[in-house]
Amino acid sequence: MTQEIRIYLVDDEPDVTRGLSWLLESVDLKAEAHHRADPFLSSLAGHAGPACAVLDLRMPGLSGIEVMERLVARRPDVPIIFLSAHGDVPSAVRAMKLGAFDFLQKPFNPQQFLECINRARLSAVDRHAEWLKRRDYDESLSRLSVREREVLELMLEGGSSKEIGRRLDISPKTVDVHRANILRKLEVGNARELTSRFRIALKKD
Amino acid sequence: MGLPVSPPPTDPSAQTDRLIYEQVFDNALVGICFMQHRRFLRVNARMEEMLGYQPGEMPGQSVRVVYARQEDFDEVGRVMESFPTTNRYVHERPLVAKDGSLLWCLIAGRMIEPHDPDSTSVWVVQDMSAKKQAEDQLARANQRLEQIVESRTLNLQKTNAALKLEVERRRESERAMIESREKYRVLIRNIPLGIVITDAAGEIVEINPAMQGFFASSDLATFTAMAREAECTVVGEDAVTTLRELIAACSPSVTRRVEHRTAKWEAADGSPRWFDVAGVRVPVRDLGCAIVFLDRTEQRRARAREHTQQQQLAHASRLSLMGQFASALAHELGQPLNACLSYAAGIEHRLGPELRKRPDAQEALSRIQLHLHQAGDVVKNVRAFVAKHRPEDEEIDLAALVHGTLDLLQLQLREAAVTVRLRIGEDLPRLRGTRVELQQVLVNLVVNAIEAMRGAGVARPQIEVSVARAARSRIRMSVIDNGPGVPEALSESVFQPYTTTKPGGLGMGLMMCRTIIESHGGSLQIEPRRKRGAAFRCVLPVEKGDPP
């Protein structure tokens, strides 16, 4: 895992981000701290690699949950750990429903925090790779015709030309033409390569 | 109403009756008016004066002009439809004067013919804010009354002379007088004021139906007998006296004096009733005094209700205050504890090998962490306690909550003479939340506005409370005053704890308001850059826990 996994700390209390940065540095992790949502969002927009974020639930301006709603649309691969100094259960429930990675109530055990960050970093790498594949797949699909997409879906399910032809009510010869076009358009050598490249994306469908 | 000696229906009798009735009507200490189809027919001088109209300006106008709100007008309309069964209406509500100012009035009314919707109704209106000036007004009224009587006596002599000369005109005059007498007779019979007339010797010679009703006496004889026995207490003197003695005490011996008392009387069923009693000498031969009884019981009860509401309000604020204080404390302590724990753990990680060589330092660091965790547990326990003792979330109709809260604050608003404008949007969705907490927010914002305006000596203090739908299924509630406003530089710091501009203030109110609104998933802010006054705006999601 040589890839850099960026850790963002977003909390309107500088005391909290300073303390957490120091804690992370002591286990050789670097974190980028922000005290408002906007600079964090613009920094993340300029970072293409995997990342995870620690967000305070209540901040002036955009709240933690609002930030999360924006991230779900832009960077769904970034795991989010919420911090809260209030005992608000409804917000916690809502954050978890939206797909938050974890929820910690201040004051929390630092060890627990470090474990949580490590899990989030591992997850960030997987989710990032998956997200890239998914984007690649979506982008590839847009290059294919409607019929070619139907053929591709059945190919990924492992169907032969004969079976695909029968399912789509066309001749196996026509299926072969589509196959060749698909491989050319998606710039892959053969069906096995195609399957390994798009399998993860397909699972999510 | 008749006269002590029943004379034949000749001119002098009609004259005298009319005099009494006119004097009662024109010089009454309370506003009296006749209405038909909810329009003013006749309005006495007191009522015109009270509401700031020119003499003769009100008759013909719709009653709507004196109600502050359309709801009041409609509500009284509905009550009047039930007159055939009750034929009695006593209530306190604000009336609006011609110049727009509000008066708190005690209003009593009845239909002269309860079963006839075309019937005239008679209303008595008392400006309660003017009660302290009542004595002065009585004296002035009495003076005026004497002048009027003098000038009318003179006029009557002239008229008599004219009558002798011109029979036709005499008859015309007589008819007019009888008509007038009838009018006042109807007034005295239907007016919701008790009236007692005594003769020159102080004997009671006449009581009106309202008086019979107040004291459950079917006729004059029963009343006279009862009055000799019935005990009542004069408020302020703590003296027990009989009703008869009270009437005597309120009968001044000379024309310029007005005697008045407030008395408490216990009805046969044991329920107490309060009356304001005022007597003036009637400057008519053979007659003594007119003593007027105004039923104050409803008003007293309203005061008692207000007192209970104030207690409830204080109790609710105490409960809410405690919870908010504890949760604010937990929040404030949570942040530094978190930072301390982070640093302590960081030290342990960084100095791992060195610490193993220094068991004493390792021990101290472990203890530091142990105590930090203990402090953290205290915070968590407080938070859990507050969460457990919070009332359950419920469906809240914000419009009803605003109305209810302003009712609770009526006393404070009235004392500070604040005019309240309500702008409640239609079709507001209900929201989920904690009623007592949201009520606390509104109480704090309104009381802050009252105090800010009072502190700045605002001449016509006004508060506007508005509730409206906002985008993304949220509701916006604003409290706006016309006080000195909040300086731009303080618009964030007023929400910090211990920030106050009030002498003796704790500086916790606005912080709690914000904590409460935020715990409902909403936001509370000061509207920036206002020319005058302060505007606090909270935005609440319909579903609690939704993002603001």
Interface residues (C-beta under 8 A of the other chain):
Chain A: E13 D15 V16 R18 G19 L20 W22 L23 E25 S26 V27 R58 S63 I65 E66 E69 A85 H86 G87 D88 V89 P90 S91 V93 R94 Q105 K106 P107 F108 N109 P110 Q111 F113 L114
Chain B: S327 A330 H331 G334 Q335 P336 L337 N338 A339 C340 L341 S342 Y343 A344 A345 G346 I347 E348 H349 R350 L372 H373 A375 G376 V379 K380 R383 A384 V386 A387 T515 E518 S519 G521 K544 G545 D546 P547 P548
